Amino acid sequence: MIKNGFLSLLDEGGYQSLTIANLAKRVGMSRSNVYRYFASKREIFNAICDDLFDEFYDEMEHDLAESTDFELRAIVERIFVTLGS
């Protein structure tokens, strides 16, 4: 809930304009309740990045386990494209 609200506000106005106060309002919580889960907006951002990297790693691990040597080149290229975007 907090992470989704954060992403929504991030998309609307960027990181600098995002505050814990407007995040709390977006998700229907008090600021203190948001702070119960995350110490700062940087911590929320880091948690979202961790989730994305975990998801990406799991997908790559699955792809690598089921790939032939020929397919490995395409997987590596996909990694670089993803990291570059």
C-alpha positions as CSV (number, residue, x, y, z in Angstrom):
1,M,0.0,0.0,0.0
2,I,2.7,2.5,1.0
3,K,5.0,1.4,-1.9
4,N,2.2,1.7,-4.4
5,G,1.3,5.2,-3.2
6,F,4.9,6.2,-3.3
7,L,5.2,5.0,-6.9
8,S,2.1,6.8,-7.9
9,L,3.3,10.1,-6.3
10,L,6.7,9.6,-7.8
11,D,5.2,9.3,-11.3
12,E,3.1,12.4,-10.8
13,G,5.6,14.8,-9.4
14,G,9.1,13.2,-9.0
15,Y,11.1,12.4,-6.0
16,Q,11.9,15.9,-4.8
17,S,8.3,17.0,-4.5
18,L,7.2,13.7,-2.8
19,T,6.8,14.1,1.0
20,I,5.8,11.7,3.7
21,A,2.8,13.9,4.4
22,N,1.4,13.7,0.9
23,L,2.2,10.0,0.8
24,A,0.3,9.4,4.1
25,K,-2.6,11.4,2.7
26,R,-2.5,9.3,-0.6
27,V,-2.6,6.0,1.2
28,G,-5.1,7.1,4.0
29,M,-2.7,6.8,6.9
30,S,-1.2,9.2,9.4
31,R,2.4,10.3,8.9
32,S,3.4,8.5,12.1
33,N,1.9,5.3,10.7
34,V,4.0,5.6,7.6
35,Y,7.1,6.2,9.7
36,R,6.2,3.0,11.7
37,Y,7.1,1.1,8.5
38,F,9.7,3.3,6.9
39,A,12.1,5.8,8.5
40,S,12.3,8.0,5.4
41,K,11.2,8.4,1.8
42,R,14.8,7.2,0.9
43,E,14.0,4.0,2.8
44,I,10.8,3.5,0.8
45,F,12.6,4.1,-2.4
46,N,15.3,1.5,-1.4
47,A,12.7,-1.1,-0.5
48,I,11.0,-0.6,-3.9
49,C,14.4,-1.0,-5.6
50,D,15.1,-4.1,-3.6
51,D,11.8,-5.6,-4.6
52,L,12.5,-4.9,-8.3
53,F,16.0,-6.3,-8.1
54,D,14.8,-9.5,-6.4
55,E,12.1,-9.9,-9.0
56,F,14.6,-9.3,-11.8
57,Y,17.1,-11.8,-10.2
58,D,14.5,-14.5,-9.8
59,E,13.5,-14.1,-13.5
60,M,17.1,-14.3,-14.7
61,E,17.8,-17.3,-12.4
62,H,14.8,-19.1,-13.9
63,D,15.8,-18.2,-17.5
64,L,19.4,-19.3,-17.0
65,A,18.4,-22.6,-15.5
66,E,16.3,-23.5,-18.5
67,S,18.5,-22.0,-21.2
68,T,20.8,-23.5,-23.7
69,D,24.2,-22.0,-24.4
70,F,22.8,-20.3,-27.5
71,E,20.0,-18.6,-25.5
72,L,22.5,-17.2,-22.9
73,R,23.6,-14.5,-25.3
74,A,20.0,-13.2,-25.6
75,I,19.6,-13.3,-21.8
76,V,22.8,-11.3,-21.3
77,E,21.6,-8.8,-23.9
78,R,18.3,-8.5,-22.1
79,I,20.1,-7.8,-18.8
80,F,22.1,-4.9,-20.4
81,V,19.0,-3.5,-22.0
82,T,17.1,-3.6,-18.7
83,L,19.9,-2.0,-16.8
84,G,20.3,0.7,-19.4
85,S,16.7,1.8,-19.3
